[in-house]
Amino acid sequence: MTDQIERRNRPALALHVPEPDTRPGDEPDFSHIDIPAAGSLRRPDVAASPRETHELVYSLVRVLDDEGAAVGPWDPRLDPDKLRRMLRDMMMVRVYDDRMYRAQRQGKTSFYMKSTGEEAIAVAAAHALDGEDMCFPTYRQQGLLIARDYPLVEMMCQVYSNRGDKLKGRQLPIMYSDKGKGFFSISGNLGTQYPQAVGWAMGSAIRGDSRIAAAWIGDGSTAEGDFHAAVTFAGVYRAPVILNIVNNQWAISTFSGIAGAELTTFAARAVGYGIAGLRVDGNDALAVYAATRWAADRARQNLGPTLIEMFTYRVEGHSTSDDPTAYRPQGAGAKWPLGDPIERLKRHLIALGEWSEEQHQELLDTLGTDVRAAQKEAEKQGVLVASSIDFPQDVRTMFEDVFEEMPWHLKEQQAQMVAELEAKRK
């Protein structure tokens, strides 16, 4: 009885449910974000122990300052041609995204996801990696393919699931795959690419190969068990892999605090696993390049994995199925304090005397023409809305690539389906 009385006198237990700082109708407020001066963080030697990197997981590696100058020890000192190519690739990603978004709104495809504001994360990483390194992307890394000169027509055919789709209509739009370009198949199951990347990297090391792996995951997906299993294996076996966390503040309509952002940085998870960690300004193409190259050099020297948090903001909705104004202030992306990655790199090139506003507009016009021409070519092979009538994708492929030799009953079903479709067309 005494114990019961004592328990009744104790304060009631309660849980903390994280809530974003602002909601629809509020003014966007990013004043709580601590942004260090560009160039203020030290750059550890590539051969440094993981422990020597751990203070960096609580700050932000930055290279480009507010005037567009590259400053500090992380400056990769890229030549103007490389900078112009990176700018071109980021611009191409944005033009391509806008065109495919419009195609979805026109009913030509079912689904699309833009990477507006996050272009530097994929493009700069692609330029820092070797072309033969294997990438295990999540949804917004189409820049990897564009930076590796993947044909736009083939990307669009996959979005349309038409006759030109090498994936035969088996993937959702934007879930590209191409082994030759080192782009592992995107999965709709969140987090799976992390253990896949670590396993691939371990296999590369076992074979005595020189290629490394890189993976990207969203902030929300770090709460998946796959994340923890992958980082454990990567650390224990010193797998030659770069593990990127794209912290764009939102996992669909759930803000990053639900995945632990209120507790500490996502990069700080490297501390618990005893691996190298960095937290990087994801809107700074030079910082992304420098951090990726640093991590790649460590991996190639058998010094183990690096966990990198790319700190950025998802400017657009999660996908074409999402309305971000339902859960966050309208126009928040435009007020993100780290700015626009394309504008920042453009400003840097102009400050160097290697670019101009006129050249920028001319390139933008050229890219627009190229993307429209690619779209026209891709649509010659069909779009999604025509599939029920013209079935631009060969429906017989539904039964293929499962068995080495197709069983008799599937052959019968295949023949029956084709006959019925042909009858409907008549």
C-alpha positions, 0 to 999 in steps of 0.5 A: 500500500505504501508503495502505491501511495508513493507512486501516485505522488510521483510526476506522470511520465510523458513523451517528447514529440518533436515539432517543426519550428514553423508551420503553414502560415508562419514566416520561415525562420532559420535563425536557429541554424549556426552557420560558420564562416566559409573557410573557418574549419580545418582540413584533417590529413587524409590519413588522420584517425577517425577521432581527429574528424569528429569535431567537424561533425558538429560544424559545417565545411564551407568553401564559398563565401558570400562574395563568391570567393573560394577560401580556406583549407577545403578549397579544392582549387579546381580549374575554370574548365572543371568549374564550368562543367560542374555548373553546366551539369547542375543547370542541366539537372534543373532544366531536365527536372522542370521539363519532366515535372511539366510532363507529369502535370500533362499526364505523360507520366505518373510520378516525378521527383525534383532535386531543386536546390540539391543539384550540387550534392550529386553533380559535385560528388560525381566529378570528385569520384572516379567514373568507374566507382559504383554509386548507390543513389536515393531519389534525388541523385539524377545529377550522377547520371547527367554528370556521367553523360548518360543520354537524356533520351534514355532517362526520359524513356524510363520516366515514360515507361515506353518502348525505349525504356531499358528497364522495361517499365518495371521501375517507377519513374525516376528510379533509374539504373545503369550498370555501365555508368556505375548507377545502381538500381534505385529502390522504393524501399528506403535505406536498402542502398546503404547495406548494398553499397557496403557489401559491394565495397567489401566485395571490391576489396576482397577482389583486390579491385581499386573501385570504391562505392558511394551511397546516398540516403535521406535524413528520415531513412537514417532511422531504418535498421538498414542504416545501422547495419550498414554503418556497423559493417562498414566500420568493422571491416573498413569498407572502402565506401562513402556514406552520404546522408542528404539532410534536406530537413524533410522526409516526405511531410515529416521534419528531420527531428523525428529522425533525431535532428533535435538530438544532434547532427546526423554526421555525429552518428559517425562518432558512435561507430568510430568512423570518420565523419564530416558535415558539409554545406550541401549547397556549396559545390566546392565543399561537396567536391572537396569532402567527397574527394577527401573521403574517396582518397581515404577509402582508396588508401584502405583507411575505411569509410566516411559518413558525410552529412550533406546539409541542404533544403528540399525546395520543392515538394517530396514528389509530384504527389506532395503539397509542401504548403500543407505542412511548412511555410510557403516559400521556405526554400527561397529563404534557406540561408545557404542559398542556391547552389547554382547561383553560388557557383555562378557567382564564383566563376564570375568573380574569377572572371571566367563567366558572365551573366550573358554566358549563363543565359546563353548556356541556359537557352542551349540546355533548354533547347537540348532538353526539349529536343531529347523530350521530343525524341523520347516521346516518339517511343510513347508516353504513359497515357498512351499505354492502354491503347498502343502499349508502347512497352512490349507487354510480353516482357512482363513474363521475362527475366524471372526464369532462365527458361520460361515455364509452359504455363507462363508461355500460355499466359503470355500468348493469351494476354498478347492475343487479347490486347491485339483483339482490343486494338482491332 
